[in-house]
């Protein structure tokens, strides 16, 4: 599970980006957080797929 604090930070940076723009440091932070989120999502999804059992 992805930590709630990091997810909130991703959402905050996305809103700030739309409204007023981000500093260079914030853009780097946003990119790292998004990459970490996607990595976590892909791993969890892969585990789900591996646990699927087909019954004929």
Backbone bond lengths (Angstrom), bond angles and torsions (degrees), N, CA, C in turn:
res aa  C-N    CA-C-N  psi(-1)  N-CA   C-N-CA  omega(-1)  CA-C   N-CA-C  phi
1 X - - - 1.453 - - 1.529 108.88 -
2 X 1.297 115.87 139.53 1.457 121.87 -179.59 1.531 108.91 -83.25
3 X 1.334 118.06 132.61 1.473 120.97 -177.79 1.531 112.70 -58.35
4 X 1.309 115.19 137.06 1.467 122.36 -178.64 1.534 111.75 -59.75
5 X 1.332 117.22 -36.74 1.465 120.60 -178.54 1.531 110.95 -63.31
6 X 1.331 115.89 -41.46 1.466 119.51 -179.48 1.523 110.71 -69.29
7 X 1.324 116.63 -38.75 1.460 120.18 178.00 1.528 110.54 -64.05
8 X 1.318 116.46 -41.46 1.473 120.46 176.72 1.528 110.71 -62.36
9 X 1.332 116.92 -38.75 1.470 120.84 179.67 1.528 110.64 -66.22
10 X 1.334 117.08 -40.73 1.467 121.01 176.78 1.520 109.65 -59.34
11 X 1.318 116.61 -46.37 1.464 120.92 -179.58 1.527 111.70 -64.78
12 X 1.319 116.53 -40.57 1.464 120.47 178.48 1.529 110.93 -61.45
13 X 1.344 115.83 -46.40 1.469 119.51 -179.40 1.523 111.49 -65.39
14 X 1.324 117.21 -35.47 1.468 120.20 178.15 1.529 110.67 -64.63
15 X 1.331 116.79 -44.46 1.467 120.66 178.62 1.525 111.21 -64.81
16 X 1.323 115.82 -42.86 1.467 119.82 -179.67 1.530 110.03 -64.77
17 X 1.316 116.71 -38.21 1.462 121.03 179.20 1.528 111.07 -60.73
18 X 1.323 116.02 -40.82 1.471 120.76 -179.85 1.523 111.71 -70.51
19 X 1.331 116.09 -38.60 1.460 120.06 -173.39 1.523 114.54 -84.03
20 X 1.324 117.12 -47.67 1.461 118.84 -172.39 1.517 114.48 -133.11
21 X 1.311 117.53 -7.67 1.462 120.53 -178.77 1.519 111.79 91.98
22 X 1.320 115.06 161.77 1.460 121.41 -177.78 1.515 111.05 -114.83
23 X 1.322 115.42 151.57 1.455 120.17 172.31 1.526 107.97 -76.09
24 X 1.308 116.63 169.03 1.464 120.81 -179.12 1.527 111.24 -61.15
25 X 1.333 117.43 -39.96 1.468 121.61 179.31 1.529 110.97 -64.67
26 X 1.339 115.79 -39.88 1.460 120.07 179.64 1.526 111.04 -68.25
27 X 1.328 117.22 -36.01 1.466 120.06 177.03 1.523 110.82 -63.28
28 X 1.325 116.60 -40.75 1.465 121.25 178.58 1.529 109.64 -65.71
29 X 1.328 116.76 -44.55 1.465 121.22 178.80 1.527 110.66 -61.15
30 X 1.332 116.27 -43.58 1.460 121.10 -179.92 1.524 110.71 -61.48
31 X 1.319 116.75 -43.68 1.463 120.82 -179.91 1.527 111.13 -62.45
32 X 1.337 116.79 -44.56 1.471 121.00 179.55 1.523 111.50 -63.65
33 X 1.336 116.68 -43.13 1.462 120.40 179.75 1.526 111.24 -64.50
34 X 1.312 116.76 -41.04 1.469 120.30 179.05 1.523 111.05 -65.14
35 X 1.327 116.62 -41.79 1.460 120.08 178.47 1.523 110.58 -62.91
36 X 1.327 116.55 -42.68 1.466 121.12 178.90 1.530 110.59 -63.42
37 X 1.340 116.45 -41.79 1.460 121.07 178.98 1.528 110.83 -62.62
38 X 1.324 116.58 -46.78 1.462 120.26 -179.23 1.523 111.91 -64.74
39 X 1.315 117.15 -38.65 1.463 120.79 177.47 1.526 110.04 -61.31
40 X 1.325 116.00 -45.52 1.456 121.15 178.74 1.528 110.80 -62.92
41 X 1.324 117.12 -43.47 1.464 121.98 -180.00 1.519 110.72 -61.53
42 X 1.333 116.58 -46.30 1.464 120.67 -178.94 1.525 111.38 -63.33
43 X 1.327 116.81 -41.69 1.465 119.96 178.70 1.521 111.37 -62.56
44 X 1.322 117.01 -44.79 1.463 120.49 179.18 1.523 111.42 -64.86
45 X 1.311 117.22 -40.38 1.454 121.59 179.54 1.527 110.60 -66.01
46 X 1.309 116.67 -41.22 1.465 121.68 178.02 1.530 110.59 -61.89
47 X 1.324 116.51 -42.24 1.462 120.37 177.95 1.525 111.09 -62.76
48 X 1.322 116.33 -39.92 1.462 120.28 177.43 1.521 110.58 -61.79
49 X 1.320 116.54 -45.23 1.459 120.31 -179.13 1.520 111.18 -64.56
50 X 1.315 117.59 -37.62 1.454 121.10 179.83 1.526 111.99 -67.69
51 X 1.315 117.42 -24.24 1.457 121.30 -179.54 1.529 113.28 -88.52
52 X 1.308 117.50 -4.08 1.457 120.87 178.90 1.528 108.52 -74.17
53 X 1.295 114.81 130.83 1.453 120.81 179.43 1.518 108.79 -119.58
54 X 1.322 116.30 122.37 1.454 120.86 179.82 1.524 109.66 -85.24
55 X 1.309 115.58 133.20 1.454 120.97 177.97 1.517 107.19 -118.41
56 X 1.323 114.41 128.79 1.464 119.49 -177.79 1.502 111.11 -105.49
